[in-house]
Amino acid sequence: MRGSHTNETCPDLFELSDGNFAVIGTDRTEELDALLPADAARADYERIVVITRDTLLRAKRDIPDA
């Protein structure tokens, strides 16, 4: 189980072959866009994706320090 409460496949966080990370989560852009902190912004092609705290904590052990 990679952070799923129902033993399904998502949400998830994984490393791509180029070293970047991808996130599978719930798109909440419409709901959260206006609530971004003043020092945060997103481009038109970016989305605000929410994952559970548990998903991120489980992924932490697989994320390299450097």
Buried (B, 14 or more C-beta within 10 A) or exposed (E): EBBBEEEEEBBBBEEEEEEEEEBBBEEEEEEBEEEEEEEEEEEEEEBBBBBBEEBBEBBEEEEEEE
